[in-house]
Amino acid sequence: MFEGMDLSKMQEMLSGMQDKAKEMEEKIKSTTLSAKGGGGLVEVTANGAGEVIDITIDDSLLEDKESLQILLISTINDVLKMAEDNKKSQAMGMLGGMNPFGQS
C-alpha cells in the first residue's frame, strides 16, 4: 500500500506544515481587531485568537445599564466574528486557497 513512498519526505513535509501552523498561530495572536457599537460609544478590541484585550465605554453609558449591556454583547459578538473570519482567512492562505470550511 505504501510502496514507492518516501516516508522521510512525507515526514519533512509534515514538519514544514507544523512550522507553518505555529507561525500562523503567532501571526493570528498578534493581530488586533476592533469593533464599535452605538456609534462609537462602545469599542471592543480582541486579538486574532478571539481574546478580548480592551473595552472602551463612553461615560454617557454609565448611567444606562441596559443599553450598555446590549451594546457590549453586540460589539463583543462582532469582534469575535471578525477574529473567527480572520482565522479562516489565514488558514485558507496557508492551504493555498483551498477552503476546508465549505462555503462562507
N, C-alpha and C positions, 0 to 999 in steps of 0.2 A: 504493500500500500504506500509506503514512503520511499520506495526505491528511486534512486536518482536525485533525491532531495539532499541538499547540502544543509544539514542541521546547524552548522556553525554560522552560515549566512543568515538563516532564519533567526537564530538567537541574536545575532548582531542587529538585525532589523528590528526585533522586538525591543532590544535595549535602546535603540535610537528612538523608537516610539515612546518609550517610558521617559526618556530625557526630554522629548518634545512636550509630553504631557505635564511634566513637572515645570518646565519653562512656561507653559500656557497657564498653569495654576498660579504661578508667581505673577505673571502679567495681569491675570484677571484680578487677583487680590490687590494689586497696586493701582488698579483703575478706580476712579471715584465717579459716581453718578449722583445727580441731584434732581429732585422733583419738587415743584412748588404747588401749593394749594391755596385756594381762596384769594387768588390774585396776588400771590406772594406773601400772604400773611403767615404761612407756614412753609418751611423748607426742610426737607429731609435729605440727608446725604448718606449714601451707602457705598461700601467698596464693591468691587465686581463679584465678590463671593456672596453678596447678599447680606452682609453685616451692616446694620445701621451704625454710622460713626459720628453723626452730628444731627441735631434738630434745632432749628431756629424758629421761635414763635414770637410774632408781633405782640407787643404789650397790650394792644387793644383786645386781644382774645382772652386775656387772663381773667376777665370778668364774665365770660360766656363759656362755661364748661362744656355744654352740649355741642356748640359749634366747634370748639377746639377739638373735642373727641372725634367728631365727624371728619374734620379736615385732616387730623393726624392719621386716622385709619385710611382715608382715601389716598393721601400723599405717600404714606408708607407702602401701601399696595402698589402705587405707581412706580416707586423707585425699586421695589423688589422685582416687579415685572421687567423693568429696564435691566436689572442685573441678570435675570434669567435669560433674556434675549441676548445680552452681551456674551454670556457663557456659550450659548448655542452658536452664535456667530463666530466666536473664537474657535470652537470645536470644528465647525464646518471648514474654517480656514485651514486648520491643521490637517483635516482629512482631504484637502484638495478640492473642496467644493461638493463632495458627496454629502447628502443630507440624511443622516441616520435617524432624524427626528420626524420624518414624514413631512407632509405639507404644513406650512406655517400659516 
